[in-house]
Structures are given as C-alpha cells and as structure tokens.
Amino acid sequence: MDLELTNRVALVVGGQGYIGKAVVDRLRAEGAEVVVASRSATDGVTMDTADQASVDAAVAQVLADHGRIDVLVVTAAPSAGTLDAAKKSDPDQVAAAIDGKALGFLRVANAVLPAQREAGFGRVVVISGQNAYLAGNITTSLRNAATNVIAKNLADECAGTGVMVNVVNPGTVTDTPATAVRQGSGGESSPTQIADLVAFLVSPRSVLSGESISIAHRVLGSVVI
C-alpha cells in the first residue's frame, strides 16, 4: 500500500530516541522529508519540549526551511526508568512527569497545529503508554492519562479541518517482543512495530482522529470504557 507520504514534511520530536529513531527510518523509507528534533540535535533542529521559546523557535525554523509541517510525531519524554518508584505519589515528581510528557506534547502541538489548520491538512501522533489504564503508580498513570486527554481535546478542536490527532499506547517496548501476554499487562511491541502503526496514522489514507490506540494487546483482563 502506498501511504502517500512521499515529499511530506514530517517533524519527529525525540527522533534520536529508542522509538523515535524507528519512526524516522520508517517515514524516510516511505519518502517523507523528515526533520529530527531533540535537545541535542546533530541532524535536524534543537528543541527542548520543556521550554516554549525553544519549541517555538524550532517549529519556526522548520516552517521557514520547508514551508509546512504535514506530519508531527512526538516521542519525546523522560524514560519511565528515570522515575523514582519510591516517590510514585510525590506531588513534585507527579507534576514534573506530567510537564515532561503531557505538557511537552501540548507545547509542540500548540506550535504546529495553527499552520496545519491553515493548510487544511495535518497528522499528529503522540506516543503515550498503557500505564494510562493502570493504577498502582500515580506518576506513570497520570503522565500518560494526561497525554491521552490532551490529544483527544486537540483532536476535537481540529475536527473538520483536515487535521487528525491520535495517540499510540505501547505496553513494554523491546527489540524482541514476546507473544505471550500476562494478566494485568499489555502486550509487548518493538520500535519497528510502533513505527509501522505511526506511519499509517500519519498517512493521508488514514482518517482516524481522537483515538487512543493500544499497540499489541491492550491490558489483559482490564475493561476500560
């Protein structure tokens, strides 16, 4: 299937990360012109998603260089491994985690969406996580749940404009995902599998919007309405 991404301009925030690199490679394989954004960019633009001025400057640079941003993919967020499990209910850690992931996404989306709406076309995908569905750790639950809620609100705001906003929720991400799924856990997926799903969602062929999509099996034994 031709995903019709040839010559589309794609901004991948966190494009030097574990998932981000796979997304960059997949979109380039589809013919997209990919700009990588990270805090220490060696190929692309420098962007700190915690700093609105940095976000605005990077987006302005991409628009100046390429004239448009057809696709935005946000994979940037502090790794869950950097969060202190002993402080899972600590308000300061919870607030910092939400800022680092959910509000970082919102800052970038707010900078990119006006140009997409004006163009009448845009695709936005953010990588969140299945911890949004799980209790037991306020920090990880809230940072992902907040990301999903923000994306849904942005999708609704863009309804009818040609701009689609969606979320991809992985469980455990590994190079060698297991086929078995444990009770109370989501299925495992690889960066390449995530990138394949993202490539479809950012394609003009996709008309999905406002969806939070779990890749691999969504939490086994959990009903979420």
Protein Blocks (a to p, Z undefined) as FASTA:
>chain_A
ZZhlghiacddehilbmklmmmmmmmmmnopacddddfkdcbdcdddfkbmklmmmmmmm
mmmmnopafbacdfbdcdfklpcfklmmgmklmmmmmmmmmmmmmmmmmmmmmmmmmnop
acdddddbfklmpghifklmmmmmmmmmmmmmmmmmmgonlpacdddddfdddfbdcfbd
cehiacdddfklmmmmmmmmmpmkbccehiacdehjddehiacZZ
